[in-house]
Amino acid sequence: MKKTCLKLILVMVLVVVFSAPSCWAKEKGYCYIVGYSMQEKTAYITPVFIAEVSGATYSEEEFVADVVLIRKMENQFQNYLAGQGINTVDFVVSARVAYRSQAIAGIRLADEKKDFTGRGYTIKDADKFIFKN
């Protein structure tokens, strides 16, 4: 009986040791951030950058991104805008996170720029923004 329990425990430990790290794996998610002001009709948009996200996915285009990561991105971008002398109170900042490839993120970014331009916004690239993961 003791040998059977010991073997069972050993097998369970081996399963956890070899399967759990693969479940905890991080993936590269391609992201960008938009900050826009309806009052000023200006939109600041970052280039596409990479952030580590969980490997969980709910579509062929996006990974699941947690709220902590989203808030971290948005806070860093607000600090960047404030450092540029921009009144961030007037701006809505929103992270577009966790696209599965750079091509998908690039397409979404181009569509978003076209949408803002169509609504009369001035697009300003935030090329100097660097996200620190």
PyMOL commands that set and color helices and strands:
alter all, ss='L'
color gray80, all
select helices_A, chain A and resi 2-23+67-83+88-90+102-118
alter helices_A, ss='H'
color red, helices_A
select strands_A, chain A and resi 26-37+42-45+49-54+92-99+122-125
alter strands_A, ss='S'
color yellow, strands_A
deselect
rebuild
show_as cartoon
